Amino acid sequence: MKKNKNGFTLVELLVVIVVLALIMIITIPAVLDIMEDARKNSFVLYCQKVVKDTQTQYVYDSNIGNAGGAGIYVYDITSDLGYSSTGNYRGYVVVDASSTTGTKYILNLYDNNYAIPNWNVSEKGDPTVSNLQNYTGEVYSQYFKSPVTACRNAKPGASVQCQNRNGYIISN
């Protein structure tokens, strides 16, 4: 009587498992790097979108008589820019229209992973991936406590009145 061999031997199964483990060891770090790059790029694109939307909103507010003229205005991304859902993104854009060199836009934005604290878009341009900083709440909390704090950080040493986009004075 002849026996049919219809299965794999233990050695063959072990070889397959080892080969799969080697493939995973090689590919997992690459996949994690790709995911990290995607998170960074997503944050940078969001920063750029927030700045563009703030510029548009400030021009609109200036035209209808809300904000405008010399002053410092704080645009919160949740309440002033019309973003109904911001996910993990939080922060402000400070519009400094009190400068004689033109309107300045200072970005203070963070999520669970990255932060752009006190980034002067008017002088430095849009933030890029290389400008991102790893976010730790304790380190950057000085920039993100309140719109007033963000406003004071935009003009260090100056006693300024911060206003929201409708011109109301913001207080602590």
MODELLER restraints for C-alpha pairs under 7 A, 6 or more apart:
rsr = mdl.restraints
at = mdl.atoms
rsr.add(forms.Gaussian(group=physical.xy_distance, feature=features.Distance(at['CA:40:A'], at['CA:129:A']), mean=6.12, stdev=0.5))
rsr.add(forms.Gaussian(group=physical.xy_distance, feature=features.Distance(at['CA:41:A'], at['CA:129:A']), mean=6.48, stdev=0.5))
rsr.add(forms.Gaussian(group=physical.xy_distance, feature=features.Distance(at['CA:44:A'], at['CA:127:A']), mean=6.50, stdev=0.5))
rsr.add(forms.Gaussian(group=physical.xy_distance, feature=features.Distance(at['CA:44:A'], at['CA:128:A']), mean=5.97, stdev=0.5))
rsr.add(forms.Gaussian(group=physical.xy_distance, feature=features.Distance(at['CA:44:A'], at['CA:129:A']), mean=6.30, stdev=0.5))
rsr.add(forms.Gaussian(group=physical.xy_distance, feature=features.Distance(at['CA:48:A'], at['CA:126:A']), mean=6.22, stdev=0.5))
rsr.add(forms.Gaussian(group=physical.xy_distance, feature=features.Distance(at['CA:53:A'], at['CA:81:A']), mean=6.90, stdev=0.5))
rsr.add(forms.Gaussian(group=physical.xy_distance, feature=features.Distance(at['CA:54:A'], at['CA:75:A']), mean=6.96, stdev=0.5))
rsr.add(forms.Gaussian(group=physical.xy_distance, feature=features.Distance(at['CA:54:A'], at['CA:81:A']), mean=6.80, stdev=0.5))
rsr.add(forms.Gaussian(group=physical.xy_distance, feature=features.Distance(at['CA:58:A'], at['CA:67:A']), mean=6.87, stdev=0.5))
rsr.add(forms.Gaussian(group=physical.xy_distance, feature=features.Distance(at['CA:61:A'], at['CA:67:A']), mean=5.16, stdev=0.5))
rsr.add(forms.Gaussian(group=physical.xy_distance, feature=features.Distance(at['CA:61:A'], at['CA:68:A']), mean=6.82, stdev=0.5))
rsr.add(forms.Gaussian(group=physical.xy_distance, feature=features.Distance(at['CA:62:A'], at['CA:68:A']), mean=4.41, stdev=0.5))
rsr.add(forms.Gaussian(group=physical.xy_distance, feature=features.Distance(at['CA:66:A'], at['CA:165:A']), mean=6.79, stdev=0.5))
rsr.add(forms.Gaussian(group=physical.xy_distance, feature=features.Distance(at['CA:66:A'], at['CA:166:A']), mean=5.02, stdev=0.5))
rsr.add(forms.Gaussian(group=physical.xy_distance, feature=features.Distance(at['CA:66:A'], at['CA:167:A']), mean=6.26, stdev=0.5))
rsr.add(forms.Gaussian(group=physical.xy_distance, feature=features.Distance(at['CA:67:A'], at['CA:165:A']), mean=5.48, stdev=0.5))
rsr.add(forms.Gaussian(group=physical.xy_distance, feature=features.Distance(at['CA:67:A'], at['CA:166:A']), mean=5.71, stdev=0.5))
rsr.add(forms.Gaussian(group=physical.xy_distance, feature=features.Distance(at['CA:67:A'], at['CA:167:A']), mean=5.61, stdev=0.5))
rsr.add(forms.Gaussian(group=physical.xy_distance, feature=features.Distance(at['CA:69:A'], at['CA:97:A']), mean=6.54, stdev=0.5))
rsr.add(forms.Gaussian(group=physical.xy_distance, feature=features.Distance(at['CA:70:A'], at['CA:97:A']), mean=4.98, stdev=0.5))
rsr.add(forms.Gaussian(group=physical.xy_distance, feature=features.Distance(at['CA:70:A'], at['CA:98:A']), mean=4.34, stdev=0.5))
rsr.add(forms.Gaussian(group=physical.xy_distance, feature=features.Distance(at['CA:71:A'], at['CA:96:A']), mean=6.32, stdev=0.5))
rsr.add(forms.Gaussian(group=physical.xy_distance, feature=features.Distance(at['CA:71:A'], at['CA:97:A']), mean=5.19, stdev=0.5))
rsr.add(forms.Gaussian(group=physical.xy_distance, feature=features.Distance(at['CA:71:A'], at['CA:98:A']), mean=4.80, stdev=0.5))
rsr.add(forms.Gaussian(group=physical.xy_distance, feature=features.Distance(at['CA:72:A'], at['CA:94:A']), mean=6.92, stdev=0.5))
rsr.add(forms.Gaussian(group=physical.xy_distance, feature=features.Distance(at['CA:72:A'], at['CA:95:A']), mean=5.64, stdev=0.5))
rsr.add(forms.Gaussian(group=physical.xy_distance, feature=features.Distance(at['CA:72:A'], at['CA:96:A']), mean=4.54, stdev=0.5))
rsr.add(forms.Gaussian(group=physical.xy_distance, feature=features.Distance(at['CA:72:A'], at['CA:97:A']), mean=5.82, stdev=0.5))
rsr.add(forms.Gaussian(group=physical.xy_distance, feature=features.Distance(at['CA:72:A'], at['CA:98:A']), mean=6.45, stdev=0.5))
rsr.add(forms.Gaussian(group=physical.xy_distance, feature=features.Distance(at['CA:72:A'], at['CA:162:A']), mean=5.52, stdev=0.5))
rsr.add(forms.Gaussian(group=physical.xy_distance, feature=features.Distance(at['CA:72:A'], at['CA:163:A']), mean=6.22, stdev=0.5))
rsr.add(forms.Gaussian(group=physical.xy_distance, feature=features.Distance(at['CA:73:A'], at['CA:94:A']), mean=5.76, stdev=0.5))
rsr.add(forms.Gaussian(group=physical.xy_distance, feature=features.Distance(at['CA:73:A'], at['CA:95:A']), mean=5.04, stdev=0.5))
rsr.add(forms.Gaussian(group=physical.xy_distance, feature=features.Distance(at['CA:73:A'], at['CA:96:A']), mean=6.52, stdev=0.5))
rsr.add(forms.Gaussian(group=physical.xy_distance, feature=features.Distance(at['CA:73:A'], at['CA:162:A']), mean=5.86, stdev=0.5))
rsr.add(forms.Gaussian(group=physical.xy_distance, feature=features.Distance(at['CA:73:A'], at['CA:163:A']), mean=4.74, stdev=0.5))
rsr.add(forms.Gaussian(group=physical.xy_distance, feature=features.Distance(at['CA:73:A'], at['CA:164:A']), mean=5.32, stdev=0.5))
rsr.add(forms.Gaussian(group=physical.xy_distance, feature=features.Distance(at['CA:73:A'], at['CA:165:A']), mean=5.91, stdev=0.5))
rsr.add(forms.Gaussian(group=physical.xy_distance, feature=features.Distance(at['CA:74:A'], at['CA:92:A']), mean=6.48, stdev=0.5))
rsr.add(forms.Gaussian(group=physical.xy_distance, feature=features.Distance(at['CA:74:A'], at['CA:93:A']), mean=5.88, stdev=0.5))
rsr.add(forms.Gaussian(group=physical.xy_distance, feature=features.Distance(at['CA:74:A'], at['CA:94:A']), mean=4.52, stdev=0.5))
rsr.add(forms.Gaussian(group=physical.xy_distance, feature=features.Distance(at['CA:74:A'], at['CA:95:A']), mean=6.15, stdev=0.5))
rsr.add(forms.Gaussian(group=physical.xy_distance, feature=features.Distance(at['CA:74:A'], at['CA:147:A']), mean=6.18, stdev=0.5))
rsr.add(forms.Gaussian(group=physical.xy_distance, feature=features.Distance(at['CA:74:A'], at['CA:151:A']), mean=6.88, stdev=0.5))
rsr.add(forms.Gaussian(group=physical.xy_distance, feature=features.Distance(at['CA:74:A'], at['CA:162:A']), mean=6.83, stdev=0.5))
rsr.add(forms.Gaussian(group=physical.xy_distance, feature=features.Distance(at['CA:74:A'], at['CA:163:A']), mean=6.13, stdev=0.5))
rsr.add(forms.Gaussian(group=physical.xy_distance, feature=features.Distance(at['CA:74:A'], at['CA:164:A']), mean=5.09, stdev=0.5))
rsr.add(forms.Gaussian(group=physical.xy_distance, feature=features.Distance(at['CA:74:A'], at['CA:165:A']), mean=6.46, stdev=0.5))
rsr.add(forms.Gaussian(group=physical.xy_distance, feature=features.Distance(at['CA:75:A'], at['CA:81:A']), mean=6.91, stdev=0.5))
rsr.add(forms.Gaussian(group=physical.xy_distance, feature=features.Distance(at['CA:75:A'], at['CA:92:A']), mean=5.51, stdev=0.5))
rsr.add(forms.Gaussian(group=physical.xy_distance, feature=features.Distance(at['CA:75:A'], at['CA:93:A']), mean=5.16, stdev=0.5))
rsr.add(forms.Gaussian(group=physical.xy_distance, feature=features.Distance(at['CA:75:A'], at['CA:94:A']), mean=6.22, stdev=0.5))
rsr.add(forms.Gaussian(group=physical.xy_distance, feature=features.Distance(at['CA:75:A'], at['CA:164:A']), mean=6.42, stdev=0.5))
rsr.add(forms.Gaussian(group=physical.xy_distance, feature=features.Distance(at['CA:75:A'], at['CA:165:A']), mean=6.21, stdev=0.5))
rsr.add(forms.Gaussian(group=physical.xy_distance, feature=features.Distance(at['CA:76:A'], at['CA:91:A']), mean=6.24, stdev=0.5))
rsr.add(forms.Gaussian(group=physical.xy_distance, feature=features.Distance(at['CA:76:A'], at['CA:92:A']), mean=4.46, stdev=0.5))
rsr.add(forms.Gaussian(group=physical.xy_distance, feature=features.Distance(at['CA:76:A'], at['CA:93:A']), mean=6.53, stdev=0.5))
rsr.add(forms.Gaussian(group=physical.xy_distance, feature=features.Distance(at['CA:77:A'], at['CA:83:A']), mean=6.59, stdev=0.5))
rsr.add(forms.Gaussian(group=physical.xy_distance, feature=features.Distance(at['CA:77:A'], at['CA:90:A']), mean=6.84, stdev=0.5))
rsr.add(forms.Gaussian(group=physical.xy_distance, feature=features.Distance(at['CA:77:A'], at['CA:91:A']), mean=6.15, stdev=0.5))
rsr.add(forms.Gaussian(group=physical.xy_distance, feature=features.Distance(at['CA:77:A'], at['CA:92:A']), mean=5.82, stdev=0.5))
rsr.add(forms.Gaussian(group=physical.xy_distance, feature=features.Distance(at['CA:78:A'], at['CA:84:A']), mean=6.86, stdev=0.5))
rsr.add(forms.Gaussian(group=physical.xy_distance, feature=features.Distance(at['CA:78:A'], at['CA:86:A']), mean=6.89, stdev=0.5))
rsr.add(forms.Gaussian(group=physical.xy_distance, feature=features.Distance(at['CA:80:A'], at['CA:165:A']), mean=6.93, stdev=0.5))
rsr.add(forms.Gaussian(group=physical.xy_distance, feature=features.Distance(at['CA:88:A'], at['CA:111:A']), mean=5.06, stdev=0.5))
rsr.add(forms.Gaussian(group=physical.xy_distance, feature=features.Distance(at['CA:88:A'], at['CA:112:A']), mean=6.33, stdev=0.5))
rsr.add(forms.Gaussian(group=physical.xy_distance, feature=features.Distance(at['CA:89:A'], at['CA:109:A']), mean=6.99, stdev=0.5))
rsr.add(forms.Gaussian(group=physical.xy_distance, feature=features.Distance(at['CA:89:A'], at['CA:110:A']), mean=5.69, stdev=0.5))
rsr.add(forms.Gaussian(group=physical.xy_distance, feature=features.Distance(at['CA:89:A'], at['CA:111:A']), mean=4.51, stdev=0.5))
rsr.add(forms.Gaussian(group=physical.xy_distance, feature=features.Distance(at['CA:90:A'], at['CA:109:A']), mean=5.76, stdev=0.5))
rsr.add(forms.Gaussian(group=physical.xy_distance, feature=features.Distance(at['CA:90:A'], at['CA:110:A']), mean=5.51, stdev=0.5))
rsr.add(forms.Gaussian(group=physical.xy_distance, feature=features.Distance(at['CA:90:A'], at['CA:111:A']), mean=6.22, stdev=0.5))
rsr.add(forms.Gaussian(group=physical.xy_distance, feature=features.Distance(at['CA:91:A'], at['CA:108:A']), mean=5.38, stdev=0.5))
rsr.add(forms.Gaussian(group=physical.xy_distance, feature=features.Distance(at['CA:91:A'], at['CA:109:A']), mean=4.34, stdev=0.5))
rsr.add(forms.Gaussian(group=physical.xy_distance, feature=features.Distance(at['CA:91:A'], at['CA:110:A']), mean=6.28, stdev=0.5))
rsr.add(forms.Gaussian(group=physical.xy_distance, feature=features.Distance(at['CA:91:A'], at['CA:144:A']), mean=6.43, stdev=0.5))
rsr.add(forms.Gaussian(group=physical.xy_distance, feature=features.Distance(at['CA:92:A'], at['CA:107:A']), mean=6.33, stdev=0.5))
rsr.add(forms.Gaussian(group=physical.xy_distance, feature=features.Distance(at['CA:92:A'], at['CA:108:A']), mean=5.24, stdev=0.5))
rsr.add(forms.Gaussian(group=physical.xy_distance, feature=features.Distance(at['CA:92:A'], at['CA:109:A']), mean=6.29, stdev=0.5))
rsr.add(forms.Gaussian(group=physical.xy_distance, feature=features.Distance(at['CA:92:A'], at['CA:147:A']), mean=6.85, stdev=0.5))
rsr.add(forms.Gaussian(group=physical.xy_distance, feature=features.Distance(at['CA:93:A'], at['CA:105:A']), mean=6.50, stdev=0.5))
rsr.add(forms.Gaussian(group=physical.xy_distance, feature=features.Distance(at['CA:93:A'], at['CA:106:A']), mean=5.51, stdev=0.5))
rsr.add(forms.Gaussian(group=physical.xy_distance, feature=features.Distance(at['CA:93:A'], at['CA:107:A']), mean=4.59, stdev=0.5))
rsr.add(forms.Gaussian(group=physical.xy_distance, feature=features.Distance(at['CA:93:A'], at['CA:108:A']), mean=5.98, stdev=0.5))
rsr.add(forms.Gaussian(group=physical.xy_distance, feature=features.Distance(at['CA:94:A'], at['CA:105:A']), mean=5.74, stdev=0.5))
rsr.add(forms.Gaussian(group=physical.xy_distance, feature=features.Distance(at['CA:94:A'], at['CA:106:A']), mean=4.98, stdev=0.5))
rsr.add(forms.Gaussian(group=physical.xy_distance, feature=features.Distance(at['CA:94:A'], at['CA:107:A']), mean=6.50, stdev=0.5))
rsr.add(forms.Gaussian(group=physical.xy_distance, feature=features.Distance(at['CA:94:A'], at['CA:150:A']), mean=6.97, stdev=0.5))
rsr.add(forms.Gaussian(group=physical.xy_distance, feature=features.Distance(at['CA:94:A'], at['CA:151:A']), mean=6.16, stdev=0.5))
rsr.add(forms.Gaussian(group=physical.xy_distance, feature=features.Distance(at['CA:95:A'], at['CA:103:A']), mean=6.83, stdev=0.5))
rsr.add(forms.Gaussian(group=physical.xy_distance, feature=features.Distance(at['CA:95:A'], at['CA:104:A']), mean=5.72, stdev=0.5))
rsr.add(forms.Gaussian(group=physical.xy_distance, feature=features.Distance(at['CA:95:A'], at['CA:105:A']), mean=4.79, stdev=0.5))
rsr.add(forms.Gaussian(group=physical.xy_distance, feature=features.Distance(at['CA:95:A'], at['CA:106:A']), mean=6.49, stdev=0.5))
rsr.add(forms.Gaussian(group=physical.xy_distance, feature=features.Distance(at['CA:96:A'], at['CA:103:A']), mean=5.64, stdev=0.5))
rsr.add(forms.Gaussian(group=physical.xy_distance, feature=features.Distance(at['CA:96:A'], at['CA:104:A']), mean=4.95, stdev=0.5))
rsr.add(forms.Gaussian(group=physical.xy_distance, feature=features.Distance(at['CA:96:A'], at['CA:105:A']), mean=6.39, stdev=0.5))
rsr.add(forms.Gaussian(group=physical.xy_distance, feature=features.Distance(at['CA:97:A'], at['CA:103:A']), mean=4.58, stdev=0.5))
rsr.add(forms.Gaussian(group=physical.xy_distance, feature=features.Distance(at['CA:97:A'], at['CA:104:A']), mean=6.49, stdev=0.5))
rsr.add(forms.Gaussian(group=physical.xy_distance, feature=features.Distance(at['CA:104:A'], at['CA:122:A']), mean=5.23, stdev=0.5))
rsr.add(forms.Gaussian(group=physical.xy_distance, feature=features.Distance(at['CA:105:A'], at['CA:120:A']), mean=5.92, stdev=0.5))
rsr.add(forms.Gaussian(group=physical.xy_distance, feature=features.Distance(at['CA:105:A'], at['CA:121:A']), mean=5.52, stdev=0.5))
rsr.add(forms.Gaussian(group=physical.xy_distance, feature=features.Distance(at['CA:105:A'], at['CA:122:A']), mean=5.75, stdev=0.5))
rsr.add(forms.Gaussian(group=physical.xy_distance, feature=features.Distance(at['CA:106:A'], at['CA:118:A']), mean=5.82, stdev=0.5))
rsr.add(forms.Gaussian(group=physical.xy_distance, feature=features.Distance(at['CA:106:A'], at['CA:119:A']), mean=5.27, stdev=0.5))
rsr.add(forms.Gaussian(group=physical.xy_distance, feature=features.Distance(at['CA:106:A'], at['CA:120:A']), mean=4.32, stdev=0.5))
rsr.add(forms.Gaussian(group=physical.xy_distance, feature=features.Distance(at['CA:106:A'], at['CA:121:A']), mean=5.85, stdev=0.5))
rsr.add(forms.Gaussian(group=physical.xy_distance, feature=features.Distance(at['CA:106:A'], at['CA:154:A']), mean=6.63, stdev=0.5))
rsr.add(forms.Gaussian(group=physical.xy_distance, feature=features.Distance(at['CA:107:A'], at['CA:116:A']), mean=6.87, stdev=0.5))
rsr.add(forms.Gaussian(group=physical.xy_distance, feature=features.Distance(at['CA:107:A'], at['CA:117:A']), mean=6.75, stdev=0.5))
rsr.add(forms.Gaussian(group=physical.xy_distance, feature=features.Distance(at['CA:107:A'], at['CA:118:A']), mean=5.57, stdev=0.5))
rsr.add(forms.Gaussian(group=physical.xy_distance, feature=features.Distance(at['CA:107:A'], at['CA:119:A']), mean=4.94, stdev=0.5))
rsr.add(forms.Gaussian(group=physical.xy_distance, feature=features.Distance(at['CA:107:A'], at['CA:120:A']), mean=6.36, stdev=0.5))
rsr.add(forms.Gaussian(group=physical.xy_distance, feature=features.Distance(at['CA:107:A'], at['CA:121:A']), mean=6.90, stdev=0.5))
rsr.add(forms.Gaussian(group=physical.xy_distance, feature=features.Distance(at['CA:108:A'], at['CA:116:A']), mean=5.62, stdev=0.5))
rsr.add(forms.Gaussian(group=physical.xy_distance, feature=features.Distance(at['CA:108:A'], at['CA:117:A']), mean=4.65, stdev=0.5))
rsr.add(forms.Gaussian(group=physical.xy_distance, feature=features.Distance(at['CA:108:A'], at['CA:118:A']), mean=5.16, stdev=0.5))
rsr.add(forms.Gaussian(group=physical.xy_distance, feature=features.Distance(at['CA:108:A'], at['CA:119:A']), mean=6.55, stdev=0.5))
rsr.add(forms.Gaussian(group=physical.xy_distance, feature=features.Distance(at['CA:108:A'], at['CA:143:A']), mean=6.88, stdev=0.5))
rsr.add(forms.Gaussian(group=physical.xy_distance, feature=features.Distance(at['CA:109:A'], at['CA:115:A']), mean=5.77, stdev=0.5))
rsr.add(forms.Gaussian(group=physical.xy_distance, feature=features.Distance(at['CA:109:A'], at['CA:116:A']), mean=5.29, stdev=0.5))
rsr.add(forms.Gaussian(group=physical.xy_distance, feature=features.Distance(at['CA:109:A'], at['CA:117:A']), mean=6.41, stdev=0.5))
rsr.add(forms.Gaussian(group=physical.xy_distance, feature=features.Distance(at['CA:110:A'], at['CA:116:A']), mean=6.24, stdev=0.5))
rsr.add(forms.Gaussian(group=physical.xy_distance, feature=features.Distance(at['CA:112:A'], at['CA:135:A']), mean=6.74, stdev=0.5))
rsr.add(forms.Gaussian(group=physical.xy_distance, feature=features.Distance(at['CA:113:A'], at['CA:134:A']), mean=5.91, stdev=0.5))
rsr.add(forms.Gaussian(group=physical.xy_distance, feature=features.Distance(at['CA:113:A'], at['CA:135:A']), mean=5.22, stdev=0.5))
rsr.add(forms.Gaussian(group=physical.xy_distance, feature=features.Distance(at['CA:114:A'], at['CA:132:A']), mean=6.21, stdev=0.5))
rsr.add(forms.Gaussian(group=physical.xy_distance, feature=features.Distance(at['CA:114:A'], at['CA:133:A']), mean=5.51, stdev=0.5))
rsr.add(forms.Gaussian(group=physical.xy_distance, feature=features.Distance(at['CA:114:A'], at['CA:134:A']), mean=4.55, stdev=0.5))
rsr.add(forms.Gaussian(group=physical.xy_distance, feature=features.Distance(at['CA:114:A'], at['CA:135:A']), mean=4.40, stdev=0.5))
rsr.add(forms.Gaussian(group=physical.xy_distance, feature=features.Distance(at['CA:115:A'], at['CA:132:A']), mean=6.10, stdev=0.5))
rsr.add(forms.Gaussian(group=physical.xy_distance, feature=features.Distance(at['CA:115:A'], at['CA:133:A']), mean=5.32, stdev=0.5))
rsr.add(forms.Gaussian(group=physical.xy_distance, feature=features.Distance(at['CA:115:A'], at['CA:134:A']), mean=6.19, stdev=0.5))
rsr.add(forms.Gaussian(group=physical.xy_distance, feature=features.Distance(at['CA:115:A'], at['CA:135:A']), mean=5.07, stdev=0.5))
rsr.add(forms.Gaussian(group=physical.xy_distance, feature=features.Distance(at['CA:116:A'], at['CA:132:A']), mean=5.99, stdev=0.5))
rsr.add(forms.Gaussian(group=physical.xy_distance, feature=features.Distance(at['CA:116:A'], at['CA:133:A']), mean=6.53, stdev=0.5))
rsr.add(forms.Gaussian(group=physical.xy_distance, feature=features.Distance(at['CA:117:A'], at['CA:143:A']), mean=6.26, stdev=0.5))
rsr.add(forms.Gaussian(group=physical.xy_distance, feature=features.Distance(at['CA:118:A'], at['CA:153:A']), mean=6.97, stdev=0.5))
rsr.add(forms.Gaussian(group=physical.xy_distance, feature=features.Distance(at['CA:118:A'], at['CA:154:A']), mean=6.78, stdev=0.5))
rsr.add(forms.Gaussian(group=physical.xy_distance, feature=features.Distance(at['CA:143:A'], at['CA:149:A']), mean=6.22, stdev=0.5))
rsr.add(forms.Gaussian(group=physical.xy_distance, feature=features.Distance(at['CA:143:A'], at['CA:150:A']), mean=5.47, stdev=0.5))
rsr.add(forms.Gaussian(group=physical.xy_distance, feature=features.Distance(at['CA:144:A'], at['CA:150:A']), mean=6.55, stdev=0.5))
rsr.add(forms.Gaussian(group=physical.xy_distance, feature=features.Distance(at['CA:148:A'], at['CA:162:A']), mean=6.04, stdev=0.5))
rsr.add(forms.Gaussian(group=physical.xy_distance, feature=features.Distance(at['CA:148:A'], at['CA:170:A']), mean=6.63, stdev=0.5))
rsr.add(forms.Gaussian(group=physical.xy_distance, feature=features.Distance(at['CA:148:A'], at['CA:171:A']), mean=6.69, stdev=0.5))
rsr.add(forms.Gaussian(group=physical.xy_distance, feature=features.Distance(at['CA:148:A'], at['CA:172:A']), mean=6.67, stdev=0.5))
rsr.add(forms.Gaussian(group=physical.xy_distance, feature=features.Distance(at['CA:151:A'], at['CA:162:A']), mean=6.08, stdev=0.5))
rsr.add(forms.Gaussian(group=physical.xy_distance, feature=features.Distance(at['CA:161:A'], at['CA:169:A']), mean=6.63, stdev=0.5))
rsr.add(forms.Gaussian(group=physical.xy_distance, feature=features.Distance(at['CA:162:A'], at['CA:169:A']), mean=5.81, stdev=0.5))
rsr.add(forms.Gaussian(group=physical.xy_distance, feature=features.Distance(at['CA:162:A'], at['CA:170:A']), mean=5.56, stdev=0.5))
rsr.add(forms.Gaussian(group=physical.xy_distance, feature=features.Distance(at['CA:163:A'], at['CA:169:A']), mean=4.48, stdev=0.5))
rsr.add(forms.Gaussian(group=physical.xy_distance, feature=features.Distance(at['CA:163:A'], at['CA:170:A']), mean=5.35, stdev=0.5))
rsr.add(forms.Gaussian(group=physical.xy_distance, feature=features.Distance(at['CA:164:A'], at['CA:170:A']), mean=6.46, stdev=0.5))
